[in-house]
Amino acid sequence: MNLINKKKIIERALEIFVVNGIAESSMKQIAEANNYDRRTLYRYFGSKEEIVLEVIINVLKEWNEFQSTTFNSLKGTGIQKFKDFYSILLRNDDKDNLINLITGFDTIFSLDDFAEKENHIKFVDAYYEEAMFPVELLKQILKEGIDDGTIVDIDIDETAQVIHNVIWGVVQKGASSSKSINDKLKIDFRTITYKQLDMYVDLLGGKRCLS
């Protein structure tokens, strides 16, 4: 299999998915974008679902590279690193198209069904490895904070998963709906997200946010 051609197909498929959405995109469109017929495309990928998952894995890798770079630039105590890390992620508007694509994938794609198909376990495992990467970064930050005394003694695994799920939901909402929320409700969505982040900082630092 020509890996250069396969990489090109994935790149073109990403462009199509961003413009049309995953559900509305077809193998025919992907084939035509690469100057192939559908038969040739099926030599590289067994199904549209296989292309979708490889595209999403690549998107997650790009997002994780940004998070890793951000993580490596952090300075200060554990609690300061926590706040700075998520402050940077929450204001990163240029990733909105990629975040919306991942959101669409989560909505329509069944990993369980895909995993049952022959030879597809490796793709699902690769997806979960990328999807859980930011949780591992968060665990490191929480451990540093506990060790230096700026974060209270907590269950790191459980807390990291909860915070990741909630903040990822906020990131997804901001990417897809922040403008409409700002326009219709006259509320600055970004201000709300930073207030929520401050609440996490206070709770992790041992402060009571609400009486």
C-alpha positions as CSV (number, residue, x, y, z in Angstrom):
1,M,0.0,0.0,0.0
2,N,1.3,3.4,-0.9
3,L,1.5,5.3,2.4
4,I,1.9,8.7,0.6
5,N,-1.4,8.2,-1.3
6,K,-3.1,7.0,1.9
7,K,-1.9,10.1,3.7
8,K,-3.2,12.3,0.9
9,I,-6.6,10.6,1.0
10,I,-6.9,11.3,4.8
11,E,-5.9,15.0,4.2
12,R,-8.6,15.4,1.5
13,A,-11.2,13.6,3.6
14,L,-10.5,15.9,6.5
15,E,-11.1,18.9,4.2
16,I,-14.4,17.4,3.0
17,F,-15.6,16.5,6.5
18,V,-14.9,20.0,7.8
19,V,-16.9,21.6,5.0
20,N,-19.8,19.1,4.7
21,G,-19.8,17.3,8.0
22,I,-19.0,13.6,8.5
23,A,-22.6,12.3,8.0
24,E,-23.1,14.3,4.8
25,S,-19.8,13.3,3.2
26,S,-19.5,10.3,0.9
27,M,-16.9,7.9,-0.4
28,K,-17.7,9.3,-3.9
29,Q,-16.8,12.8,-2.8
30,I,-13.6,11.6,-1.2
31,A,-12.6,9.5,-4.2
32,E,-13.3,12.5,-6.6
33,A,-11.2,14.8,-4.4
34,N,-8.3,12.5,-4.9
35,N,-8.9,11.9,-8.6
36,Y,-9.8,8.3,-8.0
37,D,-12.8,6.2,-8.7
38,R,-14.5,4.5,-5.7
39,R,-13.0,1.1,-6.6
40,T,-9.5,2.6,-6.2
41,L,-10.4,4.3,-3.0
42,Y,-11.5,0.9,-1.5
43,R,-8.0,-0.5,-2.2
44,Y,-6.8,1.9,0.6
45,F,-9.8,1.9,3.0
46,G,-12.5,-0.8,3.5
47,S,-15.2,1.7,4.4
48,K,-16.1,5.3,5.0
49,E,-16.1,4.5,8.7
50,E,-12.4,3.4,8.5
51,I,-11.5,6.8,6.8
52,V,-13.5,8.7,9.4
53,L,-11.7,7.0,12.3
54,E,-8.2,7.6,10.8
55,V,-9.1,11.2,10.1
56,I,-10.3,11.7,13.7
57,I,-7.1,10.0,15.1
58,N,-5.0,12.4,13.1
59,V,-7.1,15.4,14.3
60,L,-6.7,14.2,17.9
61,K,-2.9,13.9,17.4
62,E,-2.8,17.5,16.2
63,W,-4.8,18.7,19.1
64,N,-2.6,16.7,21.5
65,E,0.6,18.1,20.0
66,F,-0.7,21.5,20.8
67,Q,-1.7,20.4,24.4
68,S,1.7,18.8,24.9
69,T,3.5,22.0,23.7
70,T,1.4,24.0,26.1
71,F,2.0,21.6,28.9
72,N,5.8,21.8,28.4
73,S,5.7,25.6,28.6
74,L,4.0,25.7,32.0
75,K,5.9,27.3,34.9
76,G,5.2,27.6,38.6
77,T,3.2,25.5,41.1
78,G,0.8,22.7,40.3
79,I,-2.2,24.9,40.8
80,Q,-0.8,27.7,38.7
81,K,0.1,25.2,35.9
82,F,-3.5,23.9,36.1
83,K,-5.0,27.3,35.6
84,D,-2.6,28.4,32.9
85,F,-3.0,25.1,31.0
86,Y,-6.8,25.4,30.7
87,S,-6.7,29.2,30.2
88,I,-4.7,28.6,27.1
89,L,-6.8,25.8,25.8
90,L,-10.1,27.7,26.4
91,R,-9.0,30.7,24.4
92,N,-7.6,28.7,21.4
93,D,-10.2,29.7,18.8
94,D,-8.2,28.5,15.8
95,K,-8.9,24.9,16.7
96,D,-12.7,25.3,16.5
97,N,-13.1,23.4,13.2
98,L,-11.2,20.4,14.5
99,I,-13.1,20.4,17.8
100,N,-16.5,20.6,15.9
101,L,-15.4,17.7,13.8
102,I,-14.6,15.6,16.8
103,T,-17.9,16.6,18.3
104,G,-19.7,15.4,15.2
105,F,-17.8,12.1,15.3
106,D,-18.8,11.5,18.9
107,T,-22.4,12.1,18.0
108,I,-22.8,9.7,15.1
109,F,-20.0,7.1,15.4
110,S,-20.3,3.9,17.3
111,L,-16.9,2.7,18.4
112,D,-18.4,-0.5,19.8
113,D,-19.9,-1.5,16.5
114,F,-16.7,-0.6,14.6
115,A,-14.5,-2.5,17.1
116,E,-16.5,-5.7,16.4
117,K,-15.5,-5.7,12.7
118,E,-12.4,-7.7,11.8
119,N,-9.0,-6.0,12.0
120,H,-10.5,-2.8,13.4
121,I,-9.5,-3.2,17.0
122,K,-6.2,-1.5,16.3
123,F,-7.9,1.6,15.1
124,V,-10.2,1.8,18.1
125,D,-7.2,1.3,20.5
126,A,-5.3,4.1,18.7
127,Y,-8.3,6.4,19.0
128,Y,-8.6,5.8,22.8
129,E,-4.9,6.3,23.2
130,E,-5.1,9.8,21.6
131,A,-8.5,10.6,23.3
132,M,-7.0,9.9,26.8
133,F,-3.7,11.7,26.3
134,P,-4.9,15.0,27.8
135,V,-6.1,13.1,30.9
136,E,-2.5,11.9,31.5
137,L,-1.2,15.5,31.2
138,L,-3.8,16.6,33.8
139,K,-2.8,13.8,36.2
140,Q,0.8,15.0,36.1
141,I,-0.4,18.5,36.9
142,L,-2.6,17.3,39.8
143,K,0.3,15.2,41.2
144,E,2.7,18.2,41.1
145,G,0.1,20.3,42.9
146,I,-0.4,17.7,45.6
147,D,3.3,17.2,46.0
148,D,4.0,21.0,46.4
149,G,0.9,21.5,48.6
150,T,-1.0,23.9,46.3
151,I,-3.7,21.2,45.5
152,V,-5.5,19.3,48.2
153,D,-5.0,15.5,48.6
154,I,-7.5,14.0,46.1
155,D,-8.1,10.9,44.0
156,I,-6.0,11.9,41.0
157,D,-7.4,9.4,38.5
158,E,-11.0,10.1,39.4
159,T,-10.6,13.9,39.6
160,A,-8.6,14.1,36.3
161,Q,-11.4,12.2,34.4
162,V,-14.1,14.4,35.9
163,I,-12.4,17.7,35.1
164,H,-11.4,16.5,31.6
165,N,-14.9,15.5,30.7
166,V,-16.4,18.7,32.0
167,I,-13.9,21.1,30.4
168,W,-13.9,19.1,27.1
169,G,-17.6,19.7,27.1
170,V,-17.1,23.4,27.6
171,V,-14.5,23.5,24.8
172,Q,-17.0,21.7,22.5
173,K,-19.8,24.1,23.4
174,G,-17.6,27.1,22.9
175,A,-16.5,25.9,19.5
176,S,-20.0,25.3,18.2
177,S,-22.3,27.8,20.0
178,S,-20.4,30.6,21.7
179,K,-21.4,33.2,19.1
180,S,-25.1,32.4,19.3
181,I,-25.0,32.3,23.1
182,N,-23.3,35.7,23.1
183,D,-25.7,37.2,20.6
184,K,-29.0,35.7,21.9
185,L,-28.4,35.8,25.6
186,K,-26.1,38.8,25.7
187,I,-23.7,36.6,27.8
188,D,-20.0,36.4,27.2
189,F,-19.5,32.7,27.0
190,R,-15.8,33.0,27.4
191,T,-16.2,34.9,30.7
192,I,-18.4,32.1,31.9
193,T,-15.8,29.4,31.1
194,Y,-13.1,31.4,32.9
195,K,-15.4,31.7,36.0
196,Q,-15.9,27.9,35.9
197,L,-12.1,27.4,35.7
198,D,-11.7,29.7,38.7
199,M,-14.1,27.5,40.6
200,Y,-12.0,24.5,39.9
201,V,-8.9,26.3,41.0
202,D,-10.5,27.3,44.3
203,L,-11.8,23.8,44.9
204,L,-8.5,22.1,44.1
205,G,-6.7,24.6,46.3
206,G,-9.0,23.8,49.2
207,K,-11.2,26.9,49.1
208,R,-15.0,26.7,49.3
209,C,-16.6,28.4,46.3
210,L,-20.2,28.1,47.5
211,S,-21.6,28.3,51.0
